[in-house]
Amino acid sequence: MTGGGGIAIHGVGMTFGGSRSVTALDGIDLHITSGEFVAIVGPSGCGKSTLLRIVGGLLDPTSGHVDIDGKTPNQARRDVEFGFVFQQPTLFPWLRVLGNVLLPDRVLGRRNPNSGPGSKDIARELLRDVGLEGFENHYPGQISGGMQQRVALARALSYGPNTLLMDEPFGALDEFTRDRLNLQLLEVCNKTVSTVLFVTHSIQEAIFLADRVVMLSPRPGRITRIAEVPFRKPRPLEIRYEPEFAALAGELRGLLEGVDDDEMALDRP
């Protein structure tokens, strides 16, 4: 596990211009300590993904600022301190699984702390960690969508980022595959990543994975609740059936009353 990874979000707002401007975020204040796993939940269009992209230096806010251990997000991104995993794995179909995981080594060169003669060993170890040992020489088109997403996770971890930014990475997967990847994500992150910021539509997934759950209101996104998750890690999937888990899920769901249920993946136990 690398050091660093603390995130401070100060009064961040985001308005997209044009003939009909849209305010996506308004007055977001959030401090994430190094080593925390924080999940962001809210209705569709509330600015969850926008906030993640601002933290990662992919978008500049129209107000406020983000501090990443004394750096701007753009500086932290240039210093390769972020690992990104999105809903689509975006693998290169002409590269084998191992080649996709090794791609950052080829692109980043000396900026990759895991670069060098042992980089293949690191990539193979990560593939073992995500349950893909034996698939190193397969092409993306030869493996399932869930396996492709695990390759994307291994690739994001291959250069030892301080912070992992994940934007609904399991949203397109079936429930069984999603459950398996949730367990693997917790195991892998305990080994390799300092801080995780995770966007999801699922309240249950957020509670199962995170140390804290941040609830955003409908657009413009504002923080309505930050819930501490009281369960120790590692967490078995069966914890979702515990009364305390159900009570917290119900409390957070109550904050979303008035939001169309179709916009939220509120899996009930």
N, C-alpha and C positions, 0 to 999 in steps of 0.2 A: 504494500500500500504506500502511495506517495504522500508527501506532506502537502499542506496548503488546501485550497478548495473552499475557503470561506467566501460567502457572497453577501453583499449589503446592497439592497435595492432602496433607493431614496426617492420618494415622490414621483415615481415613473408614470408618465402618461403617454399615450400614443394616439395621434389623430392622422388618419389617412386622408390626403387632400383630394382635389378634383372638384368638379362642378357640384357634387354632393358629398361633402366631407363626412367622414364617419369617425367617431371617437371610440376606439377599441378598449383603451385602458385609461383609468383616471386615479391618480394619487396612490399608487401601489408602494407600500412600505413593508419591507420584509428582510429579516436578517437570518441567514442560514449559516450555521457554524460548520467548521471543517468536520467531515465524517458523518454529517446528517444525511438522511434519506427523506426528502420532502416531496410530497405529491401535491399536484394542483388539480382541483376538480371544479367543474362548473358547467353550465349549459352550453350548447353549441353557440359559437359566435361571441363568447364572453371575453376572448382575448388570451386564452391559455397558451396557445401556440405562439402568439405574438410576444407574450412575456418571455417565453423560453428563448425565442430568437433574439430578443433584446439582450438577455443575459449572455447569450453566446456570441454577441457581436455581429449577428447577421442583419440586425436592424438597429437604427439609431432612434432613441425615443424623442418625442417632440418636447417633453419636459422631464425633469428629474435626471438622475444618473444612477449607474451601477458601478460598484467597486468590487473588484475581484482580488483580494489580498493586496490592495494598494495599486492595482492596475486597472485600466479601462478594459471592458470586454474585448475591444479590438486588439489591444496589446496582449491580453491573455490568449486570444485565439491565435495570434501570430507566434506566440511562444509555445503553441501546441499544448495548452493546458486543458482543452476541452475534448471530450469524445462525444460524438453525435450519433444517435440512433433514432431514425424516423419510422413512420408507419410502414413505408415501403423500404425493403432492404437495399435497393439500388446496387446490386452486385454487378460486376462486369461479366457478361455471359461467356466471353472467350477465355476467361481465367478460371482455373480450377479453384476449389475451395481454399486450399492453402495459399494460392497466389492472391486471392482476394484479401485474405487476412494479412499477407505480407505487403500489400500495396502501399500502406503508409510508410513502410520502411524504404521503399523505392522512391516515393515522392518526397518524403521529408529528409532523407539522408541523415546528415549529422545532427539535425534538430531532433531526431528521434532518439531518446535515451536508451531504447531497447535495440538500436541498430547495431549491426556488426555480425560476426560469425555465429553468435548464438541466437540470432533473431528467428531462425527457423524453429529452433527448440522452443522458444517462447510462444511462437504461433501454434505449434503442435500442442503445447501444454494448455493454451487457451481453448483450443478445439476440444481437448479432453474435458476441460472444465465445463464446457457447454454441451457435453454429450455427443460430440461429433468425431470421436476417434474412429478411424477407419474410413472416413469420408474425405480425407484430404485431397484425393485425386479426382473426385467427382466434379462435374461442372454444375453451375447453379440450376440449369434446366433439368438435371437428373435428381434433384432433391426437392422435398416438399417446401411449402411456404414457411412453415414453422422452423424448419432446418435452415432455410435461407436467412431468417431473422436471427438465428443463433450465430450464423457466420458473420452477419453485420455487427452483432454485439462483440464477438471476438475481435473483429477488425477495429472497432472503436476502442477496445482495451489494449490493443497491441503496442501502442506507444506510451503506455503508462500515464494517461491523463489524470490531472488532479480532480476533475469534475466530469461527470457523465450527465449529458442532457438528453432526455428521452421523450419523444413526442408521440404518444399513443403507439408505442412499438408493437403491442400485441392486439391492437383493436380489430385487425382483419382476420384474426385466427379463431378457430373453434375453441369451445370452452375447455376441453380436455388438454389441448396443446397449450392454451394460455396458462392453465394451472401449472403445467410442468415448467413452463418458462419462468413463471413467477418464482417458483422454488429455486430454479437454477440461477436466476438473477440475484436473489438474496445470497446464495452461496458464493457466486463469483465476485459480487461487489464487496463482500466481507474480506475477500483476499486481496483485491486489486485496486479498488477505487475509493478515494477519500470522501467525495460528496456526490450525491445524486439528486437531480431535479427531474421529476417524472410527471408528465402530463397524461391524464386519463379521463375518460368519461365514466368509469366505473368506481363507485364509492367503495364497493367491497375490495376491489383490487388496490385502491389507495390505502385503505386501512390495513390490509394484509401486508403490504410492502413497506409502508412509510413509518418514520418516527413521528412526523407531523403531517397533517392534511390541511392544506390551504383551500378554502372555499371562495370562489369568485361569484359575484352577482352577474345577472344578465347584462349585456352591453349597455353602457361602458363598464368593463370589468373593474370591480372594487372588491377588496377583501372583506368578506362578511363574517368569517370565523376562521380561526386557526386552532385545530384540534390536536392535542397531544394523544398519541396512540400508546396505551399503557402496557402493551404486550411485549414480553421479552423476545429477543431473537436468539436462535432460529425459531421460526413459527411453522407449525404443521398446518396443512390445509384445513384440518378439522377444526381449527380455532374459529373458523367462520361460523360454526354452529353454536358457539358459546354464547350465553345470554348477554355477557358484557360486550361482545363484538356486535351482536344484533342491536343492542341498545345504542351504541355509538353510531352504527349505520343508520338507524332510525332517526337519531337526533340530527345528523347531517342531511338526511333526506328531507327532514322537516323544514330546513332552511331553504329548500328549493321549491316549496309549495308555490303554486302559481306558474311554475315552469312546466311546459309540456313534457309529460313522461317519456314521449317518444325521443326526446333529445338526450335522455340519460340512460346509460346502461346500468340500471340498478339491479343487479342480479340478486335475487332473494335466495337464502339458504333453503 
